[in-house]
C-alpha cells in the first residue's frame, strides 16, 4: 500500500519493522533485503532519525550473524545521535528533533549510508 502511494518515508518504516522481525526469526536474507531497502528509501526522506534506527537494526543483524565488529561499527555510529535525540527537551509547538538535527548537522556531516 505504501509503495503504491510512492512515499519513501511511509515505505521505509514498515520495511524496518519487517527487518527486525526477520532478524529475530533468524531469516537473515529477508532481514538484509528489508533493511537494505529501508536504508535506501531513508535517504530520500527528511528523517535522519529513521535512517539511524535502520543503522541500529543493521547492527542487531550483524550481531545475530556473528559479526560483532561490524555490529559495533553500526552501534558506535548511531549511539551519539540516538542519545542526543533522547535527551532533547520537547517544546510545545516545536519538534525537538528538528532543532537538534540542525545543530548536529552544522558541526558534522551525516555518516555515509
N, C-alpha and C positions, 0 to 999 in steps of 0.2 A: 504494500500500500504506500509506504513512504517513497519507494523508488518511483512509483507512478507519478507522484507529485513533484518529483525532481528536486527534493530538498535534502542536500547533503547532511545537514545537522540532524534532521529527523531520521535519516537512514543510518547515520553513524552510531547513534546511541543504542538502538536495538542490536546492531552488529556487535557492539562492545559487550552487551549482556550475553549474547549468544556465545561469544568467545570465552567469557568467564565460565559459562555453563559447560562448554565443551572441555575446557581445561580441567574442571572438577571431575568430569566423567572420564578423563583420560583420552579423549579423542583429540590428539594434538594437531592432526592435519586440519580438522574442522576449525579448531581454535585459531590456528595460524591464518587460515583463509578469512575468517570473520574479523579478526583483529587487524590483519593487514589491510583489508578493505576499509575498516573503520578509521584506521590511521590515514589512509589515502583520502578519504572523504573529509576527515577532520581538517585537512589542510585548506579546504575550500570554505570553511566556516570561520566565524569570528570568535570561536570559543576555544581559547588556548587551554582552558580548564579541561575540556573534553579530550583534547589531544594528550594532556598529561595523564589522564585516567587510563587512556588506551596504553600509553607507555608503561604505566604501573602494571597493567594487566599483562603486557608482554613480559614484564619481569616475573610475574607469577607463573606464566607459561614456561619461561626459560628454567625457572627453579623446578617446576614439575618434570621437565625433560632432563633434569640432572645437569644443568649448565649454570652453576652458582655464580661464576664470574660474569656471565652475560646478564644474569638477573641483577647482580649488584650494580652493574653499569646503568641499567634501566632505573633501579631504585634511587641511586645517587642523583640521577638526572631529575627525577620527579620530586624527590623529598623536599627540597627547599621551596619549590613552587607550591606544593600542597600545604606545607606548614604555614607559609606566609598567608595563603588564602584562608586557611582555617583560623588564623589569629587576627584577620582584618575585621574591624568593627563593622557591623551592619547599620547603616544610617537610613533613616526614613527618607524615601523618595530617591535614593541613590544606591546603585549597586556597588558594594564594597569591592567586589572582584574587579570591576572595570577600572576603578581608581587605582587599585594595587597593580593591575596588569600594566597600566600606563607608566607607573613609577618603575616597575621592574624592567619593562621594555626599554626605558630610557637609559638604563645602565648596562643592559645585557641584550644580546640577540638571542632569540629562542633557539633551543638545541635543534640540530637537523633531524628531520624525521625520516 
